[in-house]
Amino acid sequence: MHSAILTLFPEAIRPYLDESILGIAQSQGNLRVDLVDFRNYTLDPHRTVDDRPFGGGPGMVLKPEPIFAAVEDLERTHGAFHKILLCPRGRTFGQARARELSRMERLLFLCGRYEGYDERIRAGFAWEEISLGDFVLAGGELAAMVVLEAAVRLIPGVLGCAESAVLESFEGELLDYPLYTRPREFRGMPVPDVLMSGDHKAVARWRLEQARTLTAHKREQAQVPPAAPDTH
Ligand SMILES: C[S@@+](CC[C@H](N)C(=O)[O-])C[C@H]1O[C@@H](n2cnc3c(N)ncnc32)[C@H](O)[C@@H]1O
């Protein structure tokens, strides 16, 4: 996969990209990441990427010109990218979409900042708008890392143990079961006996039961209305 990340803060995310799974995927040749500072596409002496909103209001808005120039330059050089616009308005990201994105040849991420994008940036390209959830981050960089990592670890050959991506939460209907490793007892908390039994069928049964219970519990919690605000 070839990914391009358009950001005003490439140095903030470079170290994360070079570690662990994303770093390994790059050294395997399964991933190429181009960090593109779209400030480099400004033409004015002040290298301006944002301006005040027409009509008034707080904050600054990302200008269209440098972003259009950056996207067009990348596509001219490498061919078309599947383009992802990170924003709270987008569709909430999930594992099913991560799996689909893992099969894409080229992904481009646009990381917003300040109050967000001039609307013509949205209109100018066929973006997939992705949100991480109903909260507001200061920028799209962390969201891009989340989406990229979730997709890249599903590229065949990236994970050490291919099975681990198949057995985990959200790949089936169920959340992952509880895991234990050595020591057998830690601060008075023992590992369940069944995991020491050597009985593979009993272990599989226990794990399935646990996964079902955890999944049902999480669904129940999701349906509980939020607590009333604290008025004290
Ligand atoms: C401070 S936010 C802008 C928020 C915008 N004014 C709004 O109310 O929707 C700056 C940037 O952070 C990123 N961002 C913030 N929250 C996000 C979320 N939940 N999911 C994905 N990206 C997010 C987007 O790239 C956004 O353009």
The ligand as a Gaussian input file, in Angstrom:
#p B3LYP/6-31G(d) Opt

LIG

0 1
 C      -10.706000      21.293000      15.730000
 S      -11.158000      20.168000      14.453000
 C      -12.372000      21.044000      13.561000
 C      -13.708000      20.799000      14.093000
 C      -14.823000      21.459000      13.295000
 N      -14.840000      22.874000      13.522000
 C      -16.140000      20.855000      13.723000
 O      -16.756000      21.377000      14.656000
 O      -16.514000      19.821000      13.149000
 C       -9.771000      20.182000      13.403000
 C       -9.578000      18.920000      12.612000
 O       -9.399000      17.809000      13.474000
 C       -9.819000      16.627000      12.827000
 N      -10.817000      15.959000      13.680000
 C      -11.388000      16.462000      14.778000
 N      -12.232000      15.598000      15.327000
 C      -12.214000      14.494000      14.568000
 C      -12.905000      13.252000      14.617000
 N      -13.778000      12.982000      15.558000
 N      -12.618000      12.347000      13.667000
 C      -11.722000      12.610000      12.689000
 N      -11.053000      13.777000      12.596000
 C      -11.294000      14.710000      13.511000
 C      -10.384000      17.031000      11.480000
 O       -9.385000      16.838000      10.504000
 C      -10.695000      18.497000      11.696000
 O      -10.694000      19.225000      10.492000

